């Protein structure tokens, strides 16, 4: 199952943290024309480097699906960026 929500939390040294919720499906739908162009470019690149295009695209899809449950925390001093993919 593909990720459905990306939560980004930015903690600032002064003030309240900023929370941003990004739904994945609407973003993918809006960017789908670019996604089609990216798939065509990836297909051509696979042919140039003599890779199997369908297998390469399938591998990228599996990596995208495996992102669910990933949590990234970056802290520097009193600032922090927390990314949670659900």
Gaussian input, Z-matrix of N, CA and C with variables (Angstrom, degrees):
# hf/3-21g

backbone

0 1
 N
 C     1     B1
 C     2     B2     1     A1
 N     3     B3     2     A2     1     D1
 C     4     B4     3     A3     2     D2
 C     5     B5     4     A4     3     D3
 N     6     B6     5     A5     4     D4
 C     7     B7     6     A6     5     D5
 C     8     B8     7     A7     6     D6
 N     9     B9     8     A8     7     D7
 C    10    B10     9     A9     8     D8
 C    11    B11    10    A10     9     D9
 N    12    B12    11    A11    10    D10
 C    13    B13    12    A12    11    D11
 C    14    B14    13    A13    12    D12
 N    15    B15    14    A14    13    D13
 C    16    B16    15    A15    14    D14
 C    17    B17    16    A16    15    D15
 N    18    B18    17    A17    16    D16
 C    19    B19    18    A18    17    D17
 C    20    B20    19    A19    18    D18
 N    21    B21    20    A20    19    D19
 C    22    B22    21    A21    20    D20
 C    23    B23    22    A22    21    D21
 N    24    B24    23    A23    22    D22
 C    25    B25    24    A24    23    D23
 C    26    B26    25    A25    24    D24
 N    27    B27    26    A26    25    D25
 C    28    B28    27    A27    26    D26
 C    29    B29    28    A28    27    D27
 N    30    B30    29    A29    28    D28
 C    31    B31    30    A30    29    D29
 C    32    B32    31    A31    30    D30
 N    33    B33    32    A32    31    D31
 C    34    B34    33    A33    32    D32
 C    35    B35    34    A34    33    D33
 N    36    B36    35    A35    34    D34
 C    37    B37    36    A36    35    D35
 C    38    B38    37    A37    36    D36
 N    39    B39    38    A38    37    D37
 C    40    B40    39    A39    38    D38
 C    41    B41    40    A40    39    D39
 N    42    B42    41    A41    40    D40
 C    43    B43    42    A42    41    D41
 C    44    B44    43    A43    42    D42
 N    45    B45    44    A44    43    D43
 C    46    B46    45    A45    44    D44
 C    47    B47    46    A46    45    D45
 N    48    B48    47    A47    46    D46
 C    49    B49    48    A48    47    D47
 C    50    B50    49    A49    48    D48
 N    51    B51    50    A50    49    D49
 C    52    B52    51    A51    50    D50
 C    53    B53    52    A52    51    D51
 N    54    B54    53    A53    52    D52
 C    55    B55    54    A54    53    D53
 C    56    B56    55    A55    54    D54
 N    57    B57    56    A56    55    D55
 C    58    B58    57    A57    56    D56
 C    59    B59    58    A58    57    D57
 N    60    B60    59    A59    58    D58
 C    61    B61    60    A60    59    D59
 C    62    B62    61    A61    60    D60
 N    63    B63    62    A62    61    D61
 C    64    B64    63    A63    62    D62
 C    65    B65    64    A64    63    D63
 N    66    B66    65    A65    64    D64
 C    67    B67    66    A66    65    D65
 C    68    B68    67    A67    66    D66
 N    69    B69    68    A68    67    D67
 C    70    B70    69    A69    68    D68
 C    71    B71    70    A70    69    D69
 N    72    B72    71    A71    70    D70
 C    73    B73    72    A72    71    D71
 C    74    B74    73    A73    72    D72
 N    75    B75    74    A74    73    D73
 C    76    B76    75    A75    74    D74
 C    77    B77    76    A76    75    D75
 N    78    B78    77    A77    76    D76
 C    79    B79    78    A78    77    D77
 C    80    B80    79    A79    78    D78
 N    81    B81    80    A80    79    D79
 C    82    B82    81    A81    80    D80
 C    83    B83    82    A82    81    D81
 N    84    B84    83    A83    82    D82
 C    85    B85    84    A84    83    D83
 C    86    B86    85    A85    84    D84
 N    87    B87    86    A86    85    D85
 C    88    B88    87    A87    86    D86
 C    89    B89    88    A88    87    D87
 N    90    B90    89    A89    88    D88
 C    91    B91    90    A90    89    D89
 C    92    B92    91    A91    90    D90
 N    93    B93    92    A92    91    D91
 C    94    B94    93    A93    92    D92
 C    95    B95    94    A94    93    D93
 N    96    B96    95    A95    94    D94
 C    97    B97    96    A96    95    D95
 C    98    B98    97    A97    96    D96
 N    99    B99    98    A98    97    D97
 C   100   B100    99    A99    98    D98
 C   101   B101   100   A100    99    D99
 N   102   B102   101   A101   100   D100
 C   103   B103   102   A102   101   D101
 C   104   B104   103   A103   102   D102
 N   105   B105   104   A104   103   D103
 C   106   B106   105   A105   104   D104
 C   107   B107   106   A106   105   D105
 N   108   B108   107   A107   106   D106
 C   109   B109   108   A108   107   D107
 C   110   B110   109   A109   108   D108
 N   111   B111   110   A110   109   D109
 C   112   B112   111   A111   110   D110
 C   113   B113   112   A112   111   D111
 N   114   B114   113   A113   112   D112
 C   115   B115   114   A114   113   D113
 C   116   B116   115   A115   114   D114
 N   117   B117   116   A116   115   D115
 C   118   B118   117   A117   116   D116
 C   119   B119   118   A118   117   D117
 N   120   B120   119   A119   118   D118
 C   121   B121   120   A120   119   D119
 C   122   B122   121   A121   120   D120
 N   123   B123   122   A122   121   D121
 C   124   B124   123   A123   122   D122
 C   125   B125   124   A124   123   D123
 N   126   B126   125   A125   124   D124
 C   127   B127   126   A126   125   D125
 C   128   B128   127   A127   126   D126
 N   129   B129   128   A128   127   D127
 C   130   B130   129   A129   128   D128
 C   131   B131   130   A130   129   D129
 N   132   B132   131   A131   130   D130
 C   133   B133   132   A132   131   D131
 C   134   B134   133   A133   132   D132
 N   135   B135   134   A134   133   D133
 C   136   B136   135   A135   134   D134
 C   137   B137   136   A136   135   D135
 N   138   B138   137   A137   136   D136
 C   139   B139   138   A138   137   D137
 C   140   B140   139   A139   138   D138
 N   141   B141   140   A140   139   D139
 C   142   B142   141   A141   140   D140
 C   143   B143   142   A142   141   D141
 N   144   B144   143   A143   142   D142
 C   145   B145   144   A144   143   D143
 C   146   B146   145   A145   144   D144
 N   147   B147   146   A146   145   D145
 C   148   B148   147   A147   146   D146
 C   149   B149   148   A148   147   D147
 N   150   B150   149   A149   148   D148
 C   151   B151   150   A150   149   D149
 C   152   B152   151   A151   150   D150
 N   153   B153   152   A152   151   D151
 C   154   B154   153   A153   152   D152
 C   155   B155   154   A154   153   D153
 N   156   B156   155   A155   154   D154
 C   157   B157   156   A156   155   D155
 C   158   B158   157   A157   156   D156
 N   159   B159   158   A158   157   D157
 C   160   B160   159   A159   158   D158
 C   161   B161   160   A160   159   D159
 N   162   B162   161   A161   160   D160
 C   163   B163   162   A162   161   D161
 C   164   B164   163   A163   162   D162
 N   165   B165   164   A164   163   D163
 C   166   B166   165   A165   164   D164
 C   167   B167   166   A166   165   D165
 N   168   B168   167   A167   166   D166
 C   169   B169   168   A168   167   D167
 C   170   B170   169   A169   168   D168
 N   171   B171   170   A170   169   D169
 C   172   B172   171   A171   170   D170
 C   173   B173   172   A172   171   D171
 N   174   B174   173   A173   172   D172
 C   175   B175   174   A174   173   D173
 C   176   B176   175   A175   174   D174
 N   177   B177   176   A176   175   D175
 C   178   B178   177   A177   176   D176
 C   179   B179   178   A178   177   D177
 N   180   B180   179   A179   178   D178
 C   181   B181   180   A180   179   D179
 C   182   B182   181   A181   180   D180
 N   183   B183   182   A182   181   D181
 C   184   B184   183   A183   182   D182
 C   185   B185   184   A184   183   D183
 N   186   B186   185   A185   184   D184
 C   187   B187   186   A186   185   D185
 C   188   B188   187   A187   186   D186
 N   189   B189   188   A188   187   D187
 C   190   B190   189   A189   188   D188
 C   191   B191   190   A190   189   D189
 N   192   B192   191   A191   190   D190
 C   193   B193   192   A192   191   D191
 C   194   B194   193   A193   192   D192
 N   195   B195   194   A194   193   D193
 C   196   B196   195   A195   194   D194
 C   197   B197   196   A196   195   D195
 N   198   B198   197   A197   196   D196
 C   199   B199   198   A198   197   D197
 C   200   B200   199   A199   198   D198
 N   201   B201   200   A200   199   D199
 C   202   B202   201   A201   200   D200
 C   203   B203   202   A202   201   D201
 N   204   B204   203   A203   202   D202
 C   205   B205   204   A204   203   D203
 C   206   B206   205   A205   204   D204
 N   207   B207   206   A206   205   D205
 C   208   B208   207   A207   206   D206
 C   209   B209   208   A208   207   D207
 N   210   B210   209   A209   208   D208
 C   211   B211   210   A210   209   D209
 C   212   B212   211   A211   210   D210
 N   213   B213   212   A212   211   D211
 C   214   B214   213   A213   212   D212
 C   215   B215   214   A214   213   D213
 N   216   B216   215   A215   214   D214
 C   217   B217   216   A216   215   D215
 C   218   B218   217   A217   216   D216
 N   219   B219   218   A218   217   D217
 C   220   B220   219   A219   218   D218
 C   221   B221   220   A220   219   D219
 N   222   B222   221   A221   220   D220
 C   223   B223   222   A222   221   D221
 C   224   B224   223   A223   222   D222
 N   225   B225   224   A224   223   D223
 C   226   B226   225   A225   224   D224
 C   227   B227   226   A226   225   D225
 N   228   B228   227   A227   226   D226
 C   229   B229   228   A228   227   D227
 C   230   B230   229   A229   228   D228
 N   231   B231   230   A230   229   D229
 C   232   B232   231   A231   230   D230
 C   233   B233   232   A232   231   D231
 N   234   B234   233   A233   232   D232
 C   235   B235   234   A234   233   D233
 C   236   B236   235   A235   234   D234
 N   237   B237   236   A236   235   D235
 C   238   B238   237   A237   236   D236
 C   239   B239   238   A238   237   D237
 N   240   B240   239   A239   238   D238
 C   241   B241   240   A240   239   D239
 C   242   B242   241   A241   240   D240
 N   243   B243   242   A242   241   D241
 C   244   B244   243   A243   242   D242
 C   245   B245   244   A244   243   D243
 N   246   B246   245   A245   244   D244
 C   247   B247   246   A246   245   D245
 C   248   B248   247   A247   246   D246
 N   249   B249   248   A248   247   D247
 C   250   B250   249   A249   248   D248
 C   251   B251   250   A250   249   D249
 N   252   B252   251   A251   250   D250
 C   253   B253   252   A252   251   D251
 C   254   B254   253   A253   252   D252
 N   255   B255   254   A254   253   D253
 C   256   B256   255   A255   254   D254
 C   257   B257   256   A256   255   D255

   B1=1.4488
   B2=1.5311
   B3=1.3182
   B4=1.4524
   B5=1.5285
   B6=1.3209
   B7=1.4714
   B8=1.5317
   B9=1.3328
   B10=1.4551
   B11=1.5199
   B12=1.3220
   B13=1.4565
   B14=1.5246
   B15=1.3310
   B16=1.4576
   B17=1.5275
   B18=1.3165
   B19=1.4595
   B20=1.5189
   B21=1.3236
   B22=1.4635
   B23=1.5281
   B24=1.3211
   B25=1.4661
   B26=1.5186
   B27=1.3227
   B28=1.4624
   B29=1.5148
   B30=1.3322
   B31=1.4657
   B32=1.5141
   B33=1.3128
   B34=1.4629
   B35=1.5226
   B36=1.3397
   B37=1.4654
   B38=1.5243
   B39=1.3144
   B40=1.4594
   B41=1.5128
   B42=1.2892
   B43=1.4542
   B44=1.5143
   B45=1.3060
   B46=1.4650
   B47=1.5241
   B48=1.3232
   B49=1.4657
   B50=1.5325
   B51=1.3218
   B52=1.4582
   B53=1.5284
   B54=1.3303
   B55=1.4593
   B56=1.5256
   B57=1.3359
   B58=1.4516
   B59=1.5310
   B60=1.3354
   B61=1.4503
   B62=1.5208
   B63=1.3325
   B64=1.4596
   B65=1.5294
   B66=1.3405
   B67=1.4642
   B68=1.5333
   B69=1.3123
   B70=1.4634
   B71=1.5345
   B72=1.3249
   B73=1.4628
   B74=1.5265
   B75=1.3414
   B76=1.4652
   B77=1.5372
   B78=1.3197
   B79=1.4713
   B80=1.5276
   B81=1.3291
   B82=1.4649
   B83=1.5313
   B84=1.3317
   B85=1.4632
   B86=1.5241
   B87=1.3177
   B88=1.4605
   B89=1.5247
   B90=1.3176
   B91=1.4676
   B92=1.5279
   B93=1.3355
   B94=1.4626
   B95=1.5348
   B96=1.3446
   B97=1.4728
   B98=1.5330
   B99=1.3153
   B100=1.4653
   B101=1.5244
   B102=1.3317
   B103=1.4548
   B104=1.5255
   B105=1.3196
   B106=1.4631
   B107=1.5277
   B108=1.3150
   B109=1.4724
   B110=1.5284
   B111=1.3335
   B112=1.4670
   B113=1.5261
   B114=1.3230
   B115=1.4690
   B116=1.5242
   B117=1.3240
   B118=1.4653
   B119=1.5350
   B120=1.3283
   B121=1.4683
   B122=1.5267
   B123=1.3329
   B124=1.4640
   B125=1.5253
   B126=1.3266
   B127=1.4629
   B128=1.5295
   B129=1.3262
   B130=1.4653
   B131=1.5349
   B132=1.3331
   B133=1.4668
   B134=1.5274
   B135=1.3253
   B136=1.4664
   B137=1.5228
   B138=1.3140
   B139=1.4648
   B140=1.5220
   B141=1.3216
   B142=1.4687
   B143=1.5275
   B144=1.3318
   B145=1.4672
   B146=1.5263
   B147=1.3271
   B148=1.4657
   B149=1.5259
   B150=1.3228
   B151=1.4555
   B152=1.5218
   B153=1.3123
   B154=1.4635
   B155=1.5247
   B156=1.3348
   B157=1.4685
   B158=1.5248
   B159=1.3204
   B160=1.4653
   B161=1.5278
   B162=1.3107
   B163=1.4685
   B164=1.5312
   B165=1.3277
   B166=1.4654
   B167=1.5251
   B168=1.3316
   B169=1.4691
   B170=1.5221
   B171=1.3342
   B172=1.4668
   B173=1.5400
   B174=1.3228
   B175=1.4604
   B176=1.5205
   B177=1.3334
   B178=1.4684
   B179=1.5252
   B180=1.3417
   B181=1.4646
   B182=1.5319
   B183=1.3303
   B184=1.4662
   B185=1.5275
   B186=1.3315
   B187=1.4625
   B188=1.5290
   B189=1.3298
   B190=1.4604
   B191=1.5262
   B192=1.3239
   B193=1.4688
   B194=1.5322
   B195=1.3324
   B196=1.4613
   B197=1.5273
   B198=1.3294
   B199=1.4678
   B200=1.5254
   B201=1.3227
   B202=1.4560
   B203=1.5267
   B204=1.3225
   B205=1.4574
   B206=1.5250
   B207=1.3187
   B208=1.4609
   B209=1.5281
   B210=1.3206
   B211=1.4560
   B212=1.5160
   B213=1.3358
   B214=1.4619
   B215=1.5197
   B216=1.3202
   B217=1.4647
   B218=1.5239
   B219=1.3251
   B220=1.4633
   B221=1.5202
   B222=1.3327
   B223=1.4635
   B224=1.5237
   B225=1.3314
   B226=1.4580
   B227=1.5194
   B228=1.3028
   B229=1.4654
   B230=1.5219
   B231=1.3360
   B232=1.4579
   B233=1.5278
   B234=1.3167
   B235=1.4692
   B236=1.5190
   B237=1.3258
   B238=1.4572
   B239=1.5229
   B240=1.3310
   B241=1.4566
   B242=1.5312
   B243=1.3124
   B244=1.4588
   B245=1.5338
   B246=1.3383
   B247=1.4614
   B248=1.5283
   B249=1.3355
   B250=1.4654
   B251=1.5180
   B252=1.3330
   B253=1.4642
   B254=1.5224
   B255=1.3422
   B256=1.4733
   B257=1.4905
   A1=108.22
   A2=116.19
   A3=120.34
   A4=110.13
   A5=117.07
   A6=119.43
   A7=110.48
   A8=116.66
   A9=120.82
   A10=113.38
   A11=117.51
   A12=120.29
   A13=109.67
   A14=115.38
   A15=121.42
   A16=106.73
   A17=115.83
   A18=121.60
   A19=108.73
   A20=116.31
   A21=121.45
   A22=107.28
   A23=115.98
   A24=121.50
   A25=108.21
   A26=115.79
   A27=121.31
   A28=107.66
   A29=115.37
   A30=120.19
   A31=108.76
   A32=115.15
   A33=121.03
   A34=109.41
   A35=117.16
   A36=119.21
   A37=112.14
   A38=117.18
   A39=120.81
   A40=108.38
   A41=116.73
   A42=119.62
   A43=112.43
   A44=113.33
   A45=120.27
   A46=110.65
   A47=116.53
   A48=118.60
   A49=110.86
   A50=115.85
   A51=122.24
   A52=107.90
   A53=116.63
   A54=122.13
   A55=109.19
   A56=116.59
   A57=122.20
   A58=107.38
   A59=116.31
   A60=121.82
   A61=107.86
   A62=117.07
   A63=122.25
   A64=108.25
   A65=118.28
   A66=119.77
   A67=109.97
   A68=117.21
   A69=121.94
   A70=111.74
   A71=118.88
   A72=121.52
   A73=112.98
   A74=120.66
   A75=118.49
   A76=113.17
   A77=117.01
   A78=119.91
   A79=109.93
   A80=117.00
   A81=120.40
   A82=110.52
   A83=117.34
   A84=120.01
   A85=111.93
   A86=116.80
   A87=120.16
   A88=110.84
   A89=116.59
   A90=120.60
   A91=112.98
   A92=118.43
   A93=121.03
   A94=113.84
   A95=120.50
   A96=116.88
   A97=112.40
   A98=117.09
   A99=120.07
   A100=111.14
   A101=116.22
   A102=120.34
   A103=110.66
   A104=117.03
   A105=120.67
   A106=110.08
   A107=117.34
   A108=121.01
   A109=110.35
   A110=117.10
   A111=120.55
   A112=111.34
   A113=118.03
   A114=121.02
   A115=110.47
   A116=117.44
   A117=120.64
   A118=110.39
   A119=117.14
   A120=120.62
   A121=110.84
   A122=117.16
   A123=120.78
   A124=110.96
   A125=116.60
   A126=120.88
   A127=110.75
   A128=116.81
   A129=121.19
   A130=110.59
   A131=117.38
   A132=120.49
   A133=110.87
   A134=116.88
   A135=119.73
   A136=111.19
   A137=116.63
   A138=119.11
   A139=111.36
   A140=117.52
   A141=121.06
   A142=110.38
   A143=117.44
   A144=121.27
   A145=112.94
   A146=116.86
   A147=123.93
   A148=112.33
   A149=115.38
   A150=121.88
   A151=108.50
   A152=116.52
   A153=120.02
   A154=108.60
   A155=118.37
   A156=120.88
   A157=113.89
   A158=117.43
   A159=119.63
   A160=110.14
   A161=116.60
   A162=119.95
   A163=111.06
   A164=117.18
   A165=120.86
   A166=111.36
   A167=116.46
   A168=119.92
   A169=110.27
   A170=117.95
   A171=121.58
   A172=110.25
   A173=117.69
   A174=121.47
   A175=111.39
   A176=117.63
   A177=120.87
   A178=110.19
   A179=117.55
   A180=121.43
   A181=110.58
   A182=117.46
   A183=120.75
   A184=111.24
   A185=117.42
   A186=120.43
   A187=111.20
   A188=117.23
   A189=121.62
   A190=110.73
   A191=116.65
   A192=120.39
   A193=111.67
   A194=116.99
   A195=120.96
   A196=112.71
   A197=118.30
   A198=120.79
   A199=112.97
   A200=117.64
   A201=120.77
   A202=109.97
   A203=116.01
   A204=121.96
   A205=113.72
   A206=117.32
   A207=121.14
   A208=110.14
   A209=115.60
   A210=121.13
   A211=108.34
   A212=115.89
   A213=121.51
   A214=107.69
   A215=117.07
   A216=123.04
   A217=108.46
   A218=115.69
   A219=120.85
   A220=106.93
   A221=116.47
   A222=121.75
   A223=107.95
   A224=115.20
   A225=120.72
   A226=107.10
   A227=115.02
   A228=119.25
   A229=110.19
   A230=115.75
   A231=119.73
   A232=112.54
   A233=117.21
   A234=121.20
   A235=109.52
   A236=115.67
   A237=119.92
   A238=109.54
   A239=115.37
   A240=122.32
   A241=106.32
   A242=116.20
   A243=122.33
   A244=107.98
   A245=116.93
   A246=121.78
   A247=107.39
   A248=116.08
   A249=122.09
   A250=107.75
   A251=116.90
   A252=121.74
   A253=107.92
   A254=115.22
   A255=120.23
   A256=111.33
   D1=136.57
   D2=-178.21
   D3=-77.03
   D4=155.10
   D5=176.30
   D6=-60.74
   D7=147.86
   D8=-177.84
   D9=-113.07
   D10=-24.22
   D11=-175.41
   D12=-146.45
   D13=135.53
   D14=174.00
   D15=-115.93
   D16=124.06
   D17=179.14
   D18=-108.74
   D19=126.18
   D20=178.38
   D21=-118.57
   D22=125.28
   D23=178.55
   D24=-122.02
   D25=124.26
   D26=179.55
   D27=-113.23
   D28=118.30
   D29=176.29
   D30=-97.42
   D31=126.80
   D32=-180.00
   D33=-103.64
   D34=156.64
   D35=-178.64
   D36=-61.48
   D37=-37.88
   D38=178.93
   D39=-123.11
   D40=134.18
   D41=178.08
   D42=101.57
   D43=-178.36
   D44=-176.73
   D45=-83.26
   D46=153.41
   D47=176.47
   D48=-69.90
   D49=154.19
   D50=178.97
   D51=-105.02
   D52=124.86
   D53=178.18
   D54=-107.74
   D55=133.50
   D56=177.33
   D57=-128.95
   D58=124.68
   D59=177.04
   D60=-107.83
   D61=125.16
   D62=-177.30
   D63=-119.90
   D64=109.56
   D65=175.22
   D66=-73.59
   D67=131.66
   D68=-172.56
   D69=-73.73
   D70=-44.03
   D71=-174.81
   D72=-60.21
   D73=-48.75
   D74=177.97
   D75=-62.65
   D76=-35.25
   D77=178.30
   D78=-65.90
   D79=-41.90
   D80=178.50
   D81=-64.98
   D82=-39.74
   D83=178.90
   D84=-64.90
   D85=-40.35
   D86=179.46
   D87=-68.72
   D88=-37.52
   D89=-177.72
   D90=-92.45
   D91=9.67
   D92=-176.66
   D93=-60.39
   D94=-34.99
   D95=175.13
   D96=-60.66
   D97=-38.56
   D98=176.61
   D99=-69.53
   D100=-32.71
   D101=178.71
   D102=-65.51
   D103=-39.13
   D104=178.14
   D105=-64.32
   D106=-43.06
   D107=177.29
   D108=-62.80
   D109=-40.70
   D110=179.60
   D111=-64.67
   D112=-37.86
   D113=178.48
   D114=-66.70
   D115=-40.51
   D116=178.09
   D117=-64.24
   D118=-43.35
   D119=177.85
   D120=-63.46
   D121=-41.53
   D122=177.63
   D123=-63.62
   D124=-38.94
   D125=178.35
   D126=-62.21
   D127=-45.93
   D128=178.86
   D129=-64.91
   D130=-40.90
   D131=178.64
   D132=-63.04
   D133=-38.44
   D134=177.35
   D135=-63.73
   D136=-39.85
   D137=178.03
   D138=-66.61
   D139=-38.45
   D140=179.50
   D141=-64.70
   D142=-43.19
   D143=-177.72
   D144=-90.80
   D145=9.01
   D146=176.51
   D147=57.75
   D148=47.59
   D149=173.32
   D150=-107.53
   D151=161.26
   D152=176.14
   D153=-78.84
   D154=114.23
   D155=-174.37
   D156=-62.51
   D157=-43.81
   D158=-177.48
   D159=-65.61
   D160=-41.30
   D161=179.69
   D162=-66.07
   D163=-39.09
   D164=179.33
   D165=-65.63
   D166=-45.38
   D167=179.01
   D168=-65.70
   D169=-37.49
   D170=177.80
   D171=-64.25
   D172=-39.11
   D173=178.50
   D174=-64.18
   D175=-41.89
   D176=177.11
   D177=-63.39
   D178=-39.82
   D179=177.68
   D180=-62.03
   D181=-43.59
   D182=178.95
   D183=-63.57
   D184=-38.96
   D185=176.33
   D186=-63.22
   D187=-41.00
   D188=177.83
   D189=-62.80
   D190=-42.23
   D191=179.36
   D192=-68.23
   D193=-28.99
   D194=-179.16
   D195=-76.37
   D196=-8.32
   D197=180.00
   D198=-69.36
   D199=-19.22
   D200=-177.89
   D201=-59.05
   D202=128.89
   D203=-179.38
   D204=92.16
   D205=1.19
   D206=-179.87
   D207=-77.16
   D208=138.41
   D209=177.47
   D210=-131.01
   D211=128.17
   D212=-178.74
   D213=-120.94
   D214=123.61
   D215=178.18
   D216=-120.49
   D217=122.66
   D218=176.79
   D219=-122.13
   D220=119.40
   D221=-177.95
   D222=-123.88
   D223=130.71
   D224=175.30
   D225=-139.76
   D226=110.78
   D227=-176.92
   D228=64.82
   D229=-127.64
   D230=179.48
   D231=-96.14
   D232=5.61
   D233=178.10
   D234=-102.77
   D235=148.13
   D236=179.78
   D237=-149.32
   D238=145.22
   D239=172.77
   D240=-124.65
   D241=122.39
   D242=-179.38
   D243=-116.78
   D244=124.94
   D245=178.99
   D246=-120.09
   D247=126.63
   D248=-179.53
   D249=-126.08
   D250=123.43
   D251=-179.73
   D252=-106.88
   D253=120.06
   D254=-178.08
   D255=-112.62

